[in-house]
Amino acid sequence: MPPECEEIEIRDILEKNDHIEQAVPTKLSALCGHRAMVSKFWCHEIGRRWRQVAKQEPQARVFSEPKCKSYVDIWYLYYRWIVFLIWTVFVVCSIFEFGSYKPLMQHEKWPIYLTNWDIVLGFTQALIGGILVSKRWRLQKLPGFDPCGLKLEFTEQLYWFLYVVTTNIAIGVTVCYWFAVYNPEIHQVDPLNIMMHVCNSVLMVIDLFVTSIPFRLQHFWWCLSIAFFYVIFTIIYYFAGGLDKYGCHYIYKVIDWKRPMRTSLVCIGGLTFVTVLHCVHCMLANIRDRIYRKTAEKFSKPVQMNTTDKPFPEKRTEVV
């Protein structure tokens, strides 16, 4: 190849390289700008939906009917009061230590444990749930009763709060007890222990898939408020000279305020864990809704969807 041809070819290659180097930053800038616009759009959309759901109140009917029915059947009325009786058994057995292999009979120490706080919360929400379902059972016998006309009053809101808190605290108590508190040297795997730290969680998980009670991400602070209040209680109890059932100057060994740095980290971890649990329960509630939705579509039956959706036409049913 002649020298002048080689110079022309080299000049063309250099010019092409210059064009490529100028084009690549331009395309990268456009791509980054596009990604930034997409990210900004999704953040705005998520925030908008979060605020929209936060403003919407659930229908009052969802707190008194099962997920699989748009009315209260007799089995659900019995079910709600059976759940209340189970929580009553939990309270009585925990106070008097029925089912314990080595009862300590220190009843005055009963209120200091988070497990018993959860039992009280479960007992209260089960009682309110039974009352709401019984009221709905009586109302639906009246001619022309429309469940969509029920109002979301203080009782329903209190039940909602207690139900969500009990579900999260129950699972949290079970996990934390067996992984951080349980000591085979002083604790017995007896019927009372299983009842307090296993059956409570199983009961709430089953109930979650039976009821229609909604779980929302923005309500994570409900459980955090109870957990934070308990942390404050442990601090006050420690400085007041309180002892546990075994005479130790703490309620739980992992929450020993003689080691404030370690205990503070444990408390922060516990609060974070409660928040994660709430997110998990929101996901389970979403799965519950999807299961019932697909089942309804398969069998062509109306089912109650999300709590903020418009209700389906009420199917006229025989009331016993």
Secondary structure, DSSP 8 states (H G I E B T S, - for coil): --HHHHHHHHHHHHHHHHHHHHHHHHHHHHHHHHHHHHHHHHHHHHHHHHHHHHH----GGGGSSBTT-SS--HHHHHHHHHHHHHHHHHHHHHHHTTT-SS----GGGGGG-HHHHHHHHHHHHHHHHHHHHHHHHHHTTSTT--GGG----HHHHHHHHHHHHHHHHHHHHHHHIIIII--TTT----HHHHIIIIIHHHHHHHHHHHB-----GGGHHHHHHHHHHHHHHHHHHHHTT---TTS-SSSSTTS-TTSHHHHHHHHHHHHHHHHHHHHHHHHHHHHHHHHHHHHHHHHT------TTS-----------
